[in-house]
Structures are given as structure tokens and as C-alpha cells.
Amino acid sequence: NTWIPEMAALRAIVPLDRFIAGSHIVTPADYFPGIWKSNVVAGKDYGVPWYVDTRLIFYRKDILAAAGFDHPPTSWSG
């Protein structure tokens, strides 16, 4: 969340470390490390990620060609 550092600097939100530590549902190890770190400011947890959004697709042309494609698929079905 891009607003977390600003909100933390304004003291508009509080660290969630003690709540996360006491939770039986939220386990930081269940999240991708980079996504979890996007909610950490100065070593304190200020949020829990709830979705991951990929806005770009990256691919290697050599691997795509080796799989028999001359261009990337235009749909999920190929």
C-alpha cells in the first residue's frame, strides 16, 4: 500500500505488530516477503496485505519461442 508510509509518518495509523503476533489467522510467513514488506515502516507492521495486483506481463521471448509461440498468447486459453 503506497499510503502506509505517509499515514505512519502522520501518526494516523498505529503499528499492528502486537495484534499480528497474537493472531491465530494472520501469519506473516503465509505471504510473499515483498508483499508483506510493503506494509512495514521502520521495522513495524502497519498493515496486512489483502490482495496482490499484477498490472504488467513479463515474458522471455526465447522461452516462448522454444514452446512454439511466435508471440505471447492473447487469452488465458492460448
N, CA, C and O atoms as a GROMACS GRO file, in nm:
protein
  312
    1ASN      N    1   0.084  -0.117   0.000
    1ASN     CA    2   0.000   0.000   0.000
    1ASN      C    3   0.089   0.123   0.000
    1ASN      O    4   0.169   0.142   0.091
    2THR      N    5   0.075   0.206  -0.099
    2THR     CA    6   0.161   0.324  -0.113
    2THR      C    7   0.130   0.432  -0.010
    2THR      O    8   0.212   0.523   0.008
    3TRP      N    9   0.018   0.426   0.055
    3TRP     CA   10  -0.017   0.528   0.155
    3TRP      C   11   0.036   0.495   0.294
    3TRP      O   12   0.039   0.584   0.380
    4ILE      N   13   0.077   0.374   0.318
    4ILE     CA   14   0.119   0.334   0.453
    4ILE      C   15   0.232   0.422   0.508
    4ILE      O   16   0.219   0.470   0.620
    5PRO      N   17   0.341   0.445   0.436
    5PRO     CA   18   0.448   0.528   0.493
    5PRO      C   19   0.401   0.669   0.530
    5PRO      O   20   0.438   0.724   0.634
    6GLU      N   21   0.319   0.728   0.443
    6GLU     CA   22   0.269   0.863   0.471
    6GLU      C   23   0.178   0.863   0.594
    6GLU      O   24   0.188   0.951   0.679
    7MET      N   25   0.089   0.767   0.602
    7MET     CA   26  -0.001   0.759   0.717
    7MET      C   27   0.075   0.733   0.846
    7MET      O   28   0.041   0.787   0.952
    8ALA      N   29   0.179   0.649   0.838
    8ALA     CA   30   0.261   0.622   0.956
    8ALA      C   31   0.335   0.749   0.999
    8ALA      O   32   0.344   0.777   1.119
    9ALA      N   33   0.387   0.824   0.903
    9ALA     CA   34   0.459   0.949   0.935
    9ALA      C   35   0.366   1.050   1.001
    9ALA      O   36   0.409   1.127   1.088
   10LEU      N   37   0.241   1.051   0.961
   10LEU     CA   38   0.142   1.143   1.020
   10LEU      C   39   0.086   1.090   1.152
   10LEU      O   40   0.007   1.158   1.218
   11ARG      N   41   0.126   0.969   1.188
   11ARG     CA   42   0.074   0.901   1.307
   11ARG      C   43  -0.077   0.883   1.299
   11ARG      O   44  -0.147   0.887   1.400
   12ALA      N   45  -0.125   0.864   1.176
   12ALA     CA   46  -0.267   0.841   1.154
   12ALA      C   47  -0.303   0.694   1.170
   12ALA      O   48  -0.421   0.659   1.181
   13ILE      N   49  -0.202   0.609   1.173
   13ILE     CA   50  -0.221   0.465   1.194
   13ILE      C   51  -0.123   0.418   1.300
   13ILE      O   52  -0.021   0.483   1.324
   14VAL      N   53  -0.152   0.307   1.361
   14VAL     CA   54  -0.065   0.253   1.466
   14VAL      C   55  -0.004   0.121   1.419
   14VAL      O   56  -0.062   0.052   1.335
   15PRO      N   57   0.112   0.085   1.474
   15PRO     CA   58   0.171  -0.044   1.440
   15PRO      C   59   0.079  -0.159   1.482
   15PRO      O   60   0.012  -0.152   1.584
   16LEU      N   61   0.079  -0.263   1.401
   16LEU     CA   62  -0.007  -0.379   1.428
   16LEU      C   63   0.070  -0.499   1.481
   16LEU      O   64   0.013  -0.607   1.496
   17ASP      N   65   0.198  -0.481   1.510
   17ASP     CA   66   0.284  -0.593   1.550
   17ASP      C   67   0.224  -0.679   1.660
   17ASP      O   68   0.223  -0.802   1.649
   18ARG      N   69   0.174  -0.618   1.766
   18ARG     CA   70   0.123  -0.698   1.878
   18ARG      C   71  -0.004  -0.772   1.841
   18ARG      O   72  -0.030  -0.881   1.891
   19PHE      N   73  -0.084  -0.712   1.753
   19PHE     CA   74  -0.207  -0.780   1.709
   19PHE      C   75  -0.174  -0.897   1.617
   19PHE      O   76  -0.233  -1.005   1.627
   20ILE      N   77  -0.077  -0.875   1.528
   20ILE     CA   78  -0.035  -0.982   1.437
   20ILE      C   79   0.029  -1.096   1.515
   20ILE      O   80   0.002  -1.213   1.489
   21ALA      N   81   0.112  -1.061   1.612
   21ALA     CA   82   0.179  -1.164   1.694
   21ALA      C   83   0.078  -1.248   1.771
   21ALA      O   84   0.102  -1.366   1.794
   22GLY      N   85  -0.034  -1.189   1.810
   22GLY     CA   86  -0.135  -1.261   1.886
   22GLY      C   87  -0.243  -1.325   1.802
   22GLY      O   88  -0.336  -1.386   1.855
   23SER      N   89  -0.232  -1.311   1.669
   23SER     CA   90  -0.336  -1.363   1.580
   23SER      C   91  -0.315  -1.511   1.549
   23SER      O   92  -0.203  -1.558   1.533
   24HIS      N   93  -0.426  -1.582   1.542
   24HIS     CA   94  -0.423  -1.723   1.501
   24HIS      C   95  -0.458  -1.734   1.352
   24HIS      O   96  -0.458  -1.844   1.296
   25ILE      N   97  -0.486  -1.621   1.289
   25ILE     CA   98  -0.526  -1.618   1.149
   25ILE      C   99  -0.418  -1.559   1.060
   25ILE      O  100  -0.384  -1.615   0.956
   26VAL      N  101  -0.363  -1.445   1.102
   26VAL     CA  102  -0.262  -1.376   1.021
   26VAL      C  103  -0.123  -1.427   1.058
   26VAL      O  104  -0.079  -1.412   1.172
   27THR      N  105  -0.056  -1.487   0.961
   27THR     CA  106   0.079  -1.539   0.980
   27THR      C  107   0.168  -1.480   0.870
   27THR      O  108   0.152  -1.516   0.754
   28PRO      N  109   0.260  -1.391   0.905
   28PRO     CA  110   0.344  -1.328   0.802
   28PRO      C  111   0.412  -1.427   0.708
   28PRO      O  112   0.431  -1.395   0.590
   29ALA      N  113   0.447  -1.544   0.755
   29ALA     CA  114   0.514  -1.643   0.670
   29ALA      C  115   0.424  -1.695   0.558
   29ALA      O  116   0.472  -1.755   0.463
   30ASP      N  117   0.293  -1.672   0.568
   30ASP     CA  118   0.199  -1.715   0.464
   30ASP      C  119   0.196  -1.619   0.345
   30ASP      O  120   0.130  -1.648   0.245
   31TYR      N  121   0.267  -1.508   0.354
   31TYR     CA  122   0.266  -1.405   0.250
   31TYR      C  123   0.400  -1.401   0.177
   31TYR      O  124   0.502  -1.439   0.233
   32PHE      N  125   0.398  -1.357   0.053
   32PHE     CA  126   0.522  -1.332  -0.017
   32PHE      C  127   0.597  -1.223   0.058
   32PHE      O  128   0.537  -1.122   0.094
   33PRO      N  129   0.727  -1.242   0.084
   33PRO     CA  130   0.803  -1.144   0.163
   33PRO      C  131   0.794  -1.002   0.109
   33PRO      O  132   0.780  -0.908   0.187
   34GLY      N  133   0.804  -0.984  -0.021
   34GLY     CA  134   0.798  -0.849  -0.078
   34GLY      C  135   0.665  -0.780  -0.057
   34GLY      O  136   0.660  -0.659  -0.036
   35ILE      N  137   0.558  -0.858  -0.061
   35ILE     CA  138   0.425  -0.801  -0.038
   35ILE      C  139   0.409  -0.763   0.108
   35ILE      O  140   0.355  -0.657   0.140
   36TRP      N  141   0.458  -0.849   0.197
   36TRP     CA  142   0.449  -0.817   0.340
   36TRP      C  143   0.529  -0.690   0.370
   36TRP      O  144   0.482  -0.603   0.444
   37LYS      N  145   0.649  -0.679   0.314
   37LYS     CA  146   0.736  -0.565   0.341
   37LYS      C  147   0.677  -0.433   0.295
   37LYS      O  148   0.717  -0.327   0.343
   38SER      N  149   0.582  -0.437   0.202
   38SER     CA  150   0.521  -0.312   0.155
   38SER      C  151   0.435  -0.247   0.262
   38SER      O  152   0.392  -0.133   0.246
   39ASN      N  153   0.409  -0.318   0.371
   39ASN     CA  154   0.331  -0.265   0.482
   39ASN      C  155   0.415  -0.239   0.607
   39ASN      O  156   0.362  -0.212   0.714
   40VAL      N  157   0.547  -0.248   0.592
   40VAL     CA  158   0.639  -0.229   0.705
   40VAL      C  159   0.709  -0.095   0.691
   40VAL      O  160   0.763  -0.062   0.585
   41VAL      N  161   0.708  -0.018   0.799
   41VAL     CA  162   0.776   0.111   0.804
   41VAL      C  163   0.863   0.113   0.929
   41VAL      O  164   0.814   0.090   1.039
   42ALA      N  165   0.991   0.139   0.911
   42ALA     CA  166   1.086   0.145   1.023
   42ALA      C  167   1.079   0.019   1.110
   42ALA      O  168   1.087   0.026   1.232
   43GLY      N  169   1.063  -0.096   1.044
   43GLY     CA  170   1.063  -0.223   1.116
   43GLY      C  171   0.932  -0.258   1.185
   43GLY      O  172   0.925  -0.360   1.254
   44LYS      N  173   0.830  -0.178   1.167
   44LYS     CA  174   0.700  -0.203   1.231
   44LYS      C  175   0.595  -0.235   1.125
   44LYS      O  176   0.593  -0.175   1.017
   45ASP      N  177   0.507  -0.330   1.157
   45ASP     CA  178   0.399  -0.368   1.066
   45ASP      C  179   0.281  -0.272   1.081
   45ASP      O  180   0.226  -0.257   1.190
   46TYR      N  181   0.243  -0.208   0.970
   46TYR     CA  182   0.131  -0.115   0.973
   46TYR      C  183   0.011  -0.162   0.892
   46TYR      O  184  -0.091  -0.094   0.886
   47GLY      N  185   0.023  -0.278   0.832
   47GLY     CA  186  -0.088  -0.329   0.753
   47GLY      C  187  -0.071  -0.476   0.723
   47GLY      O  188   0.037  -0.533   0.742
   48VAL      N  189  -0.178  -0.536   0.676
   48VAL     CA  190  -0.178  -0.676   0.635
   48VAL      C  191  -0.223  -0.679   0.489
   48VAL      O  192  -0.332  -0.633   0.458
   49PRO      N  193  -0.139  -0.731   0.401
   49PRO     CA  194  -0.178  -0.735   0.260
   49PRO      C  195  -0.305  -0.818   0.240
   49PRO      O  196  -0.321  -0.923   0.303
   50TRP      N  197  -0.393  -0.771   0.154
   50TRP     CA  198  -0.514  -0.848   0.129
   50TRP      C  199  -0.532  -0.883  -0.017
   50TRP      O  200  -0.623  -0.959  -0.052
   51TYR      N  201  -0.449  -0.830  -0.104
   51TYR     CA  202  -0.451  -0.873  -0.244
   51TYR      C  203  -0.318  -0.838  -0.309
   51TYR      O  204  -0.243  -0.753  -0.260
   52VAL      N  205  -0.291  -0.904  -0.419
   52VAL     CA  206  -0.172  -0.876  -0.499
   52VAL      C  207  -0.221  -0.847  -0.639
   52VAL      O  208  -0.306  -0.920  -0.692
   53ASP      N  209  -0.170  -0.742  -0.699
   53ASP     CA  210  -0.215  -0.700  -0.830
   53ASP      C  211  -0.097  -0.694  -0.926
   53ASP      O  212   0.003  -0.627  -0.899
   54THR      N  213  -0.107  -0.764  -1.037
   54THR     CA  214  -0.004  -0.758  -1.140
   54THR      C  215  -0.061  -0.682  -1.258
   54THR      O  216  -0.159  -0.724  -1.319
   55ARG      N  217   0.000  -0.571  -1.289
   55ARG     CA  218  -0.051  -0.487  -1.397
   55ARG      C  219   0.025  -0.504  -1.528
   55ARG      O  220  -0.016  -0.453  -1.632
   56LEU      N  221   0.134  -0.575  -1.523
   56LEU     CA  222   0.215  -0.597  -1.642
   56LEU      C  223   0.244  -0.745  -1.659
   56LEU      O  224   0.246  -0.820  -1.562
   57ILE      N  225   0.265  -0.784  -1.782
   57ILE     CA  226   0.308  -0.922  -1.806
   57ILE      C  227   0.450  -0.917  -1.861
   57ILE      O  228   0.480  -0.842  -1.954
   58PHE      N  229   0.535  -0.997  -1.803
   58PHE     CA  230   0.672  -1.009  -1.849
   58PHE      C  231   0.692  -1.150  -1.902
   58PHE      O  232   0.640  -1.247  -1.845
   59TYR      N  233   0.764  -1.162  -2.010
   59TYR     CA  234   0.794  -1.294  -2.063
   59TYR      C  235   0.928  -1.291  -2.136
   59TYR      O  236   0.974  -1.185  -2.179
   60ARG      N  237   0.987  -1.407  -2.149
   60ARG     CA  238   1.112  -1.421  -2.223
   60ARG      C  239   1.080  -1.476  -2.361
   60ARG      O  240   1.024  -1.584  -2.375
   61LYS      N  241   1.117  -1.399  -2.462
   61LYS     CA  242   1.087  -1.438  -2.599
   61LYS      C  243   1.152  -1.571  -2.636
   61LYS      O  244   1.094  -1.650  -2.710
   62ASP      N  245   1.272  -1.597  -2.584
   62ASP     CA  246   1.340  -1.722  -2.618
   62ASP      C  247   1.265  -1.844  -2.564
   62ASP      O  248   1.255  -1.946  -2.631
   63ILE      N  249   1.213  -1.833  -2.442
   63ILE     CA  250   1.138  -1.944  -2.384
   63ILE      C  251   1.004  -1.960  -2.455
   63ILE      O  252   0.960  -2.073  -2.481
   64LEU      N  253   0.940  -1.848  -2.488
   64LEU     CA  254   0.814  -1.853  -2.560
   64LEU      C  255   0.834  -1.920  -2.697
   64LEU      O  256   0.754  -2.004  -2.737
   65ALA      N  257   0.941  -1.883  -2.767
   65ALA     CA  258   0.972  -1.943  -2.898
   65ALA      C  259   1.001  -2.092  -2.884
   65ALA      O  260   0.958  -2.171  -2.968
   66ALA      N  261   1.073  -2.130  -2.780
   66ALA     CA  262   1.104  -2.271  -2.758
   66ALA      C  263   0.978  -2.353  -2.732
   66ALA      O  264   0.975  -2.474  -2.758
   67ALA      N  265   0.874  -2.288  -2.681
   67ALA     CA  266   0.746  -2.356  -2.656
   67ALA      C  267   0.657  -2.355  -2.780
   67ALA      O  268   0.544  -2.406  -2.776
   68GLY      N  269   0.707  -2.295  -2.889
   68GLY     CA  270   0.632  -2.297  -3.014
   68GLY      C  271   0.546  -2.174  -3.042
   68GLY      O  272   0.462  -2.177  -3.132
   69PHE      N  273   0.566  -2.068  -2.967
   69PHE     CA  274   0.489  -1.945  -2.988
   69PHE      C  275   0.576  -1.840  -3.058
   69PHE      O  276   0.694  -1.826  -3.025
   70ASP      N  277   0.518  -1.768  -3.154
   70ASP     CA  278   0.592  -1.658  -3.215
   70ASP      C  279   0.550  -1.523  -3.157
   70ASP      O  280   0.609  -1.420  -3.190
   71HIS      N  281   0.449  -1.524  -3.070
   71HIS     CA  282   0.404  -1.404  -2.998
   71HIS      C  283   0.336  -1.450  -2.869
   71HIS      O  284   0.298  -1.567  -2.858
   72PRO      N  285   0.319  -1.361  -2.774
   72PRO     CA  286   0.255  -1.403  -2.648
   72PRO      C  287   0.108  -1.437  -2.671
   72PRO      O  288   0.045  -1.384  -2.763
   73PRO      N  289   0.052  -1.525  -2.589
   73PRO     CA  290  -0.091  -1.558  -2.601
   73PRO      C  291  -0.177  -1.433  -2.580
   73PRO      O  292  -0.139  -1.342  -2.507
   74THR      N  293  -0.291  -1.430  -2.644
   74THR     CA  294  -0.383  -1.316  -2.630
   74THR      C  295  -0.498  -1.345  -2.535
   74THR      O  296  -0.580  -1.258  -2.508
   75SER      N  297  -0.504  -1.469  -2.484
   75SER     CA  298  -0.607  -1.506  -2.386
   75SER      C  299  -0.550  -1.614  -2.295
   75SER      O  300  -0.443  -1.668  -2.321
   76TRP      N  301  -0.624  -1.645  -2.187
   76TRP     CA  302  -0.578  -1.748  -2.094
   76TRP      C  303  -0.576  -1.886  -2.159
   76TRP      O  304  -0.501  -1.974  -2.115
   77SER      N  305  -0.657  -1.905  -2.262
   77SER     CA  306  -0.661  -2.036  -2.328
   77SER      C  307  -0.556  -2.048  -2.439
   77SER      O  308  -0.549  -2.151  -2.505
   78GLY      N  309  -0.475  -1.944  -2.459
   78GLY     CA  310  -0.366  -1.952  -2.555
   78GLY      C  311  -0.391  -1.874  -2.679
   78GLY      O  312  -0.307  -1.872  -2.769
   0.00000   0.00000   0.00000
